[in-house]
C-alpha cells in the first residue's frame, strides 16, 4: 500500500505542507517497504488551477490515501471522485503523519477548505 503526503521538502523529516496545490513535493510512502520516495509537485507552477494540476499528479501515483492539511474545492472534487481516502494532518513531520495514519488516528477530509 502506498500513501501520498503534501511535503515542504524531500526528506522524511520534512513537515507536511499546509498547501496541497502549491506544496513543493509529494512524499510517497510505501507501507510494505517502509520507505519514502519524493516527486516534485509540477502543479505548483500553474498560474491558476494548481490544486487540480496537483491532484492529477497525485492520482498518477496510484496511492490509496492522501495526507495533507487541506484541499481547495477544485482539488477536493477531483480527488473525492477517485477511490483515494483523504486524511487531514496538521503541524507534523512526514514520519509522524505516517505513524498516525498507521494507528488510524487521522480524521478524514470530508469537505473542501474555504477561506
Rosetta constraint file for C-alpha pairs under 8 A:
AtomPair CA 1 CA 30 HARMONIC 5.93 0.50
AtomPair CA 1 CA 31 HARMONIC 5.56 0.50
AtomPair CA 1 CA 32 HARMONIC 6.62 0.50
AtomPair CA 1 CA 63 HARMONIC 7.05 0.50
AtomPair CA 1 CA 64 HARMONIC 6.70 0.50
AtomPair CA 2 CA 28 HARMONIC 6.54 0.50
AtomPair CA 2 CA 29 HARMONIC 5.51 0.50
AtomPair CA 2 CA 30 HARMONIC 4.54 0.50
AtomPair CA 2 CA 31 HARMONIC 6.10 0.50
AtomPair CA 2 CA 62 HARMONIC 7.58 0.50
AtomPair CA 2 CA 63 HARMONIC 4.74 0.50
AtomPair CA 2 CA 64 HARMONIC 5.97 0.50
AtomPair CA 2 CA 65 HARMONIC 7.22 0.50
AtomPair CA 3 CA 28 HARMONIC 5.73 0.50
AtomPair CA 3 CA 29 HARMONIC 5.26 0.50
AtomPair CA 3 CA 30 HARMONIC 6.69 0.50
AtomPair CA 3 CA 31 HARMONIC 7.78 0.50
AtomPair CA 3 CA 63 HARMONIC 5.13 0.50
AtomPair CA 3 CA 64 HARMONIC 5.79 0.50
AtomPair CA 3 CA 65 HARMONIC 4.80 0.50
AtomPair CA 3 CA 66 HARMONIC 5.84 0.50
AtomPair CA 3 CA 67 HARMONIC 7.47 0.50
AtomPair CA 4 CA 26 HARMONIC 6.32 0.50
AtomPair CA 4 CA 27 HARMONIC 5.53 0.50
AtomPair CA 4 CA 28 HARMONIC 4.59 0.50
AtomPair CA 4 CA 29 HARMONIC 6.31 0.50
AtomPair CA 4 CA 58 HARMONIC 7.28 0.50
AtomPair CA 4 CA 63 HARMONIC 6.39 0.50
AtomPair CA 4 CA 65 HARMONIC 6.27 0.50
AtomPair CA 4 CA 66 HARMONIC 4.80 0.50
AtomPair CA 4 CA 67 HARMONIC 6.19 0.50
AtomPair CA 5 CA 16 HARMONIC 6.67 0.50
AtomPair CA 5 CA 26 HARMONIC 5.57 0.50
AtomPair CA 5 CA 27 HARMONIC 5.07 0.50
AtomPair CA 5 CA 28 HARMONIC 6.56 0.50
AtomPair CA 5 CA 29 HARMONIC 7.98 0.50
AtomPair CA 5 CA 66 HARMONIC 5.72 0.50
AtomPair CA 5 CA 67 HARMONIC 4.67 0.50
AtomPair CA 5 CA 68 HARMONIC 5.85 0.50
AtomPair CA 5 CA 94 HARMONIC 7.26 0.50
AtomPair CA 6 CA 16 HARMONIC 5.57 0.50
AtomPair CA 6 CA 17 HARMONIC 5.23 0.50
AtomPair CA 6 CA 18 HARMONIC 7.57 0.50
AtomPair CA 6 CA 19 HARMONIC 7.43 0.50
AtomPair CA 6 CA 20 HARMONIC 5.73 0.50
AtomPair CA 6 CA 23 HARMONIC 6.00 0.50
AtomPair CA 6 CA 24 HARMONIC 7.82 0.50
AtomPair CA 6 CA 25 HARMONIC 6.31 0.50
AtomPair CA 6 CA 26 HARMONIC 4.92 0.50
AtomPair CA 6 CA 27 HARMONIC 6.47 0.50
AtomPair CA 6 CA 66 HARMONIC 7.99 0.50
AtomPair CA 6 CA 67 HARMONIC 6.73 0.50
AtomPair CA 6 CA 68 HARMONIC 5.45 0.50
AtomPair CA 7 CA 14 HARMONIC 6.60 0.50
AtomPair CA 7 CA 15 HARMONIC 5.98 0.50
AtomPair CA 7 CA 16 HARMONIC 4.59 0.50
AtomPair CA 7 CA 17 HARMONIC 4.71 0.50
AtomPair CA 7 CA 23 HARMONIC 6.06 0.50
AtomPair CA 7 CA 24 HARMONIC 6.34 0.50
AtomPair CA 7 CA 25 HARMONIC 5.09 0.50
AtomPair CA 7 CA 26 HARMONIC 5.50 0.50
AtomPair CA 7 CA 27 HARMONIC 6.14 0.50
AtomPair CA 7 CA 94 HARMONIC 7.37 0.50
AtomPair CA 8 CA 14 HARMONIC 6.05 0.50
AtomPair CA 8 CA 15 HARMONIC 5.67 0.50
AtomPair CA 8 CA 16 HARMONIC 6.14 0.50
AtomPair CA 8 CA 17 HARMONIC 5.04 0.50
AtomPair CA 8 CA 23 HARMONIC 6.09 0.50
AtomPair CA 8 CA 24 HARMONIC 5.52 0.50
AtomPair CA 8 CA 25 HARMONIC 6.33 0.50
AtomPair CA 9 CA 14 HARMONIC 5.23 0.50
AtomPair CA 9 CA 15 HARMONIC 7.17 0.50
AtomPair CA 9 CA 24 HARMONIC 6.49 0.50
AtomPair CA 9 CA 25 HARMONIC 6.15 0.50
AtomPair CA 10 CA 14 HARMONIC 6.75 0.50
AtomPair CA 10 CA 25 HARMONIC 6.48 0.50
AtomPair CA 10 CA 27 HARMONIC 7.22 0.50
AtomPair CA 10 CA 38 HARMONIC 5.90 0.50
AtomPair CA 12 CA 36 HARMONIC 6.73 0.50
AtomPair CA 12 CA 93 HARMONIC 7.56 0.50
AtomPair CA 12 CA 94 HARMONIC 5.82 0.50
AtomPair CA 12 CA 95 HARMONIC 6.19 0.50
AtomPair CA 13 CA 93 HARMONIC 5.75 0.50
AtomPair CA 13 CA 94 HARMONIC 6.21 0.50
AtomPair CA 13 CA 95 HARMONIC 6.56 0.50
AtomPair CA 14 CA 93 HARMONIC 5.53 0.50
AtomPair CA 14 CA 94 HARMONIC 6.00 0.50
AtomPair CA 15 CA 91 HARMONIC 7.08 0.50
AtomPair CA 15 CA 92 HARMONIC 5.66 0.50
AtomPair CA 15 CA 93 HARMONIC 4.10 0.50
AtomPair CA 15 CA 94 HARMONIC 5.66 0.50
AtomPair CA 16 CA 68 HARMONIC 6.55 0.50
AtomPair CA 16 CA 69 HARMONIC 7.58 0.50
AtomPair CA 16 CA 89 HARMONIC 7.55 0.50
AtomPair CA 16 CA 90 HARMONIC 7.14 0.50
AtomPair CA 16 CA 91 HARMONIC 6.86 0.50
AtomPair CA 16 CA 92 HARMONIC 6.09 0.50
AtomPair CA 16 CA 93 HARMONIC 5.76 0.50
AtomPair CA 16 CA 94 HARMONIC 5.65 0.50
AtomPair CA 16 CA 97 HARMONIC 7.73 0.50
AtomPair CA 17 CA 23 HARMONIC 5.86 0.50
AtomPair CA 17 CA 68 HARMONIC 6.80 0.50
AtomPair CA 17 CA 69 HARMONIC 7.06 0.50
AtomPair CA 18 CA 23 HARMONIC 7.55 0.50
AtomPair CA 18 CA 68 HARMONIC 6.62 0.50
AtomPair CA 18 CA 69 HARMONIC 4.99 0.50
AtomPair CA 18 CA 70 HARMONIC 6.49 0.50
AtomPair CA 18 CA 90 HARMONIC 7.28 0.50
AtomPair CA 19 CA 23 HARMONIC 5.25 0.50
AtomPair CA 19 CA 68 HARMONIC 7.89 0.50
AtomPair CA 19 CA 69 HARMONIC 7.27 0.50
AtomPair CA 19 CA 70 HARMONIC 6.99 0.50
AtomPair CA 19 CA 71 HARMONIC 7.82 0.50
AtomPair CA 20 CA 51 HARMONIC 6.73 0.50
AtomPair CA 20 CA 54 HARMONIC 7.32 0.50
AtomPair CA 20 CA 68 HARMONIC 6.50 0.50
AtomPair CA 20 CA 69 HARMONIC 7.46 0.50
AtomPair CA 20 CA 70 HARMONIC 6.68 0.50
AtomPair CA 20 CA 71 HARMONIC 6.19 0.50
AtomPair CA 21 CA 43 HARMONIC 6.62 0.50
AtomPair CA 21 CA 44 HARMONIC 5.86 0.50
AtomPair CA 21 CA 50 HARMONIC 4.92 0.50
AtomPair CA 21 CA 51 HARMONIC 3.97 0.50
AtomPair CA 21 CA 52 HARMONIC 7.37 0.50
AtomPair CA 21 CA 53 HARMONIC 7.43 0.50
AtomPair CA 21 CA 54 HARMONIC 5.26 0.50
AtomPair CA 21 CA 55 HARMONIC 7.55 0.50
AtomPair CA 21 CA 71 HARMONIC 7.82 0.50
AtomPair CA 21 CA 75 HARMONIC 7.72 0.50
AtomPair CA 22 CA 41 HARMONIC 7.56 0.50
AtomPair CA 22 CA 43 HARMONIC 7.09 0.50
AtomPair CA 22 CA 44 HARMONIC 4.28 0.50
AtomPair CA 22 CA 45 HARMONIC 7.67 0.50
AtomPair CA 22 CA 50 HARMONIC 6.49 0.50
AtomPair CA 22 CA 51 HARMONIC 7.38 0.50
AtomPair CA 22 CA 54 HARMONIC 7.82 0.50
AtomPair CA 23 CA 41 HARMONIC 6.62 0.50
AtomPair CA 23 CA 44 HARMONIC 6.55 0.50
AtomPair CA 24 CA 40 HARMONIC 6.17 0.50
AtomPair CA 24 CA 41 HARMONIC 5.59 0.50
AtomPair CA 24 CA 44 HARMONIC 7.08 0.50
AtomPair CA 25 CA 38 HARMONIC 6.46 0.50
AtomPair CA 25 CA 39 HARMONIC 5.62 0.50
AtomPair CA 25 CA 40 HARMONIC 4.41 0.50
AtomPair CA 25 CA 41 HARMONIC 4.93 0.50
AtomPair CA 26 CA 38 HARMONIC 5.69 0.50
AtomPair CA 26 CA 39 HARMONIC 5.38 0.50
AtomPair CA 26 CA 40 HARMONIC 6.26 0.50
AtomPair CA 26 CA 41 HARMONIC 6.22 0.50
AtomPair CA 26 CA 58 HARMONIC 7.77 0.50
AtomPair CA 27 CA 36 HARMONIC 6.37 0.50
AtomPair CA 27 CA 37 HARMONIC 5.82 0.50
AtomPair CA 27 CA 38 HARMONIC 4.58 0.50
AtomPair CA 27 CA 39 HARMONIC 6.66 0.50
AtomPair CA 27 CA 94 HARMONIC 7.94 0.50
AtomPair CA 28 CA 36 HARMONIC 5.52 0.50
AtomPair CA 28 CA 37 HARMONIC 5.11 0.50
AtomPair CA 28 CA 38 HARMONIC 5.94 0.50
AtomPair CA 28 CA 39 HARMONIC 7.86 0.50
AtomPair CA 28 CA 63 HARMONIC 7.99 0.50
AtomPair CA 29 CA 34 HARMONIC 6.91 0.50
AtomPair CA 29 CA 35 HARMONIC 5.69 0.50
AtomPair CA 29 CA 36 HARMONIC 4.55 0.50
AtomPair CA 29 CA 37 HARMONIC 6.53 0.50
AtomPair CA 29 CA 98 HARMONIC 7.91 0.50
AtomPair CA 30 CA 34 HARMONIC 5.50 0.50
AtomPair CA 30 CA 35 HARMONIC 5.54 0.50
AtomPair CA 30 CA 36 HARMONIC 6.53 0.50
AtomPair CA 31 CA 35 HARMONIC 7.15 0.50
AtomPair CA 41 CA 54 HARMONIC 6.42 0.50
AtomPair CA 41 CA 57 HARMONIC 7.29 0.50
AtomPair CA 42 CA 53 HARMONIC 7.73 0.50
AtomPair CA 42 CA 54 HARMONIC 7.11 0.50
AtomPair CA 42 CA 57 HARMONIC 7.71 0.50
AtomPair CA 43 CA 50 HARMONIC 5.12 0.50
AtomPair CA 43 CA 51 HARMONIC 7.19 0.50
AtomPair CA 43 CA 52 HARMONIC 7.78 0.50
AtomPair CA 43 CA 53 HARMONIC 4.64 0.50
AtomPair CA 43 CA 54 HARMONIC 4.64 0.50
AtomPair CA 43 CA 57 HARMONIC 7.41 0.50
AtomPair CA 44 CA 50 HARMONIC 5.45 0.50
AtomPair CA 44 CA 51 HARMONIC 7.97 0.50
AtomPair CA 44 CA 53 HARMONIC 7.81 0.50
AtomPair CA 44 CA 54 HARMONIC 7.00 0.50
AtomPair CA 45 CA 50 HARMONIC 7.09 0.50
AtomPair CA 46 CA 50 HARMONIC 5.10 0.50
AtomPair CA 46 CA 53 HARMONIC 7.52 0.50
AtomPair CA 49 CA 53 HARMONIC 6.25 0.50
AtomPair CA 49 CA 74 HARMONIC 7.91 0.50
AtomPair CA 50 CA 54 HARMONIC 5.96 0.50
AtomPair CA 51 CA 55 HARMONIC 6.02 0.50
AtomPair CA 51 CA 71 HARMONIC 7.65 0.50
AtomPair CA 51 CA 72 HARMONIC 6.75 0.50
AtomPair CA 51 CA 74 HARMONIC 6.55 0.50
AtomPair CA 51 CA 75 HARMONIC 4.77 0.50
AtomPair CA 52 CA 56 HARMONIC 6.27 0.50
AtomPair CA 52 CA 74 HARMONIC 6.09 0.50
AtomPair CA 52 CA 75 HARMONIC 4.84 0.50
AtomPair CA 52 CA 78 HARMONIC 6.93 0.50
AtomPair CA 53 CA 57 HARMONIC 6.45 0.50
AtomPair CA 54 CA 58 HARMONIC 6.26 0.50
AtomPair CA 54 CA 75 HARMONIC 7.66 0.50
AtomPair CA 55 CA 59 HARMONIC 6.14 0.50
AtomPair CA 55 CA 75 HARMONIC 5.75 0.50
AtomPair CA 55 CA 78 HARMONIC 6.69 0.50
AtomPair CA 55 CA 79 HARMONIC 6.41 0.50
AtomPair CA 56 CA 60 HARMONIC 6.41 0.50
AtomPair CA 57 CA 61 HARMONIC 6.86 0.50
AtomPair CA 58 CA 62 HARMONIC 7.43 0.50
AtomPair CA 58 CA 63 HARMONIC 7.67 0.50
AtomPair CA 59 CA 63 HARMONIC 7.19 0.50
AtomPair CA 59 CA 79 HARMONIC 7.67 0.50
AtomPair CA 63 CA 84 HARMONIC 7.03 0.50
AtomPair CA 64 CA 83 HARMONIC 7.27 0.50
AtomPair CA 64 CA 84 HARMONIC 4.94 0.50
AtomPair CA 64 CA 85 HARMONIC 6.33 0.50
AtomPair CA 65 CA 84 HARMONIC 5.07 0.50
AtomPair CA 65 CA 85 HARMONIC 4.55 0.50
AtomPair CA 65 CA 86 HARMONIC 5.81 0.50
AtomPair CA 65 CA 87 HARMONIC 7.33 0.50
AtomPair CA 66 CA 84 HARMONIC 6.95 0.50
AtomPair CA 66 CA 85 HARMONIC 6.28 0.50
AtomPair CA 66 CA 86 HARMONIC 4.97 0.50
AtomPair CA 66 CA 87 HARMONIC 6.04 0.50
AtomPair CA 67 CA 86 HARMONIC 6.24 0.50
AtomPair CA 67 CA 87 HARMONIC 4.82 0.50
AtomPair CA 67 CA 88 HARMONIC 5.85 0.50
AtomPair CA 67 CA 89 HARMONIC 6.35 0.50
AtomPair CA 67 CA 97 HARMONIC 7.56 0.50
AtomPair CA 68 CA 86 HARMONIC 7.87 0.50
AtomPair CA 68 CA 87 HARMONIC 6.46 0.50
AtomPair CA 68 CA 88 HARMONIC 5.35 0.50
AtomPair CA 68 CA 89 HARMONIC 5.60 0.50
AtomPair CA 68 CA 90 HARMONIC 7.49 0.50
AtomPair CA 69 CA 87 HARMONIC 7.86 0.50
AtomPair CA 69 CA 88 HARMONIC 4.93 0.50
AtomPair CA 69 CA 89 HARMONIC 5.00 0.50
AtomPair CA 69 CA 90 HARMONIC 5.40 0.50
AtomPair CA 70 CA 88 HARMONIC 6.65 0.50
AtomPair CA 70 CA 109 HARMONIC 7.54 0.50
AtomPair CA 70 CA 112 HARMONIC 7.08 0.50
AtomPair CA 70 CA 113 HARMONIC 5.82 0.50
AtomPair CA 71 CA 75 HARMONIC 6.01 0.50
AtomPair CA 71 CA 76 HARMONIC 5.47 0.50
AtomPair CA 71 CA 112 HARMONIC 5.37 0.50
AtomPair CA 71 CA 113 HARMONIC 5.55 0.50
AtomPair CA 72 CA 76 HARMONIC 5.91 0.50
AtomPair CA 72 CA 112 HARMONIC 5.24 0.50
AtomPair CA 72 CA 113 HARMONIC 5.12 0.50
AtomPair CA 72 CA 114 HARMONIC 6.68 0.50
AtomPair CA 73 CA 77 HARMONIC 6.16 0.50
AtomPair CA 73 CA 112 HARMONIC 4.87 0.50
AtomPair CA 73 CA 113 HARMONIC 6.58 0.50
AtomPair CA 73 CA 114 HARMONIC 7.28 0.50
AtomPair CA 74 CA 78 HARMONIC 6.43 0.50
AtomPair CA 75 CA 79 HARMONIC 6.17 0.50
AtomPair CA 76 CA 80 HARMONIC 5.69 0.50
AtomPair CA 76 CA 111 HARMONIC 7.35 0.50
AtomPair CA 76 CA 112 HARMONIC 5.65 0.50
AtomPair CA 77 CA 81 HARMONIC 6.29 0.50
AtomPair CA 78 CA 82 HARMONIC 7.05 0.50
AtomPair CA 79 CA 83 HARMONIC 7.91 0.50
AtomPair CA 79 CA 84 HARMONIC 6.76 0.50
AtomPair CA 79 CA 86 HARMONIC 7.97 0.50
AtomPair CA 80 CA 84 HARMONIC 7.18 0.50
AtomPair CA 80 CA 85 HARMONIC 7.90 0.50
AtomPair CA 80 CA 86 HARMONIC 7.85 0.50
AtomPair CA 85 CA 108 HARMONIC 7.58 0.50
AtomPair CA 86 CA 108 HARMONIC 5.70 0.50
AtomPair CA 86 CA 109 HARMONIC 5.39 0.50
AtomPair CA 86 CA 110 HARMONIC 7.83 0.50
AtomPair CA 87 CA 106 HARMONIC 6.10 0.50
AtomPair CA 87 CA 107 HARMONIC 5.69 0.50
AtomPair CA 87 CA 108 HARMONIC 4.36 0.50
AtomPair CA 87 CA 109 HARMONIC 5.20 0.50
AtomPair CA 88 CA 106 HARMONIC 6.16 0.50
AtomPair CA 88 CA 107 HARMONIC 5.62 0.50
AtomPair CA 88 CA 108 HARMONIC 5.91 0.50
AtomPair CA 88 CA 109 HARMONIC 5.63 0.50
AtomPair CA 89 CA 97 HARMONIC 6.60 0.50
AtomPair CA 89 CA 106 HARMONIC 6.50 0.50
AtomPair CA 89 CA 107 HARMONIC 7.72 0.50
AtomPair CA 92 CA 96 HARMONIC 6.01 0.50
AtomPair CA 92 CA 97 HARMONIC 6.34 0.50
AtomPair CA 93 CA 97 HARMONIC 6.23 0.50
AtomPair CA 94 CA 98 HARMONIC 6.21 0.50
AtomPair CA 95 CA 99 HARMONIC 6.23 0.50
AtomPair CA 96 CA 100 HARMONIC 6.19 0.50
AtomPair CA 97 CA 101 HARMONIC 6.10 0.50
AtomPair CA 98 CA 102 HARMONIC 6.19 0.50
AtomPair CA 99 CA 103 HARMONIC 6.51 0.50
AtomPair CA 100 CA 104 HARMONIC 6.20 0.50
AtomPair CA 100 CA 105 HARMONIC 5.20 0.50
AtomPair CA 100 CA 106 HARMONIC 6.16 0.50
AtomPair CA 101 CA 105 HARMONIC 6.05 0.50
AtomPair CA 101 CA 106 HARMONIC 5.90 0.50
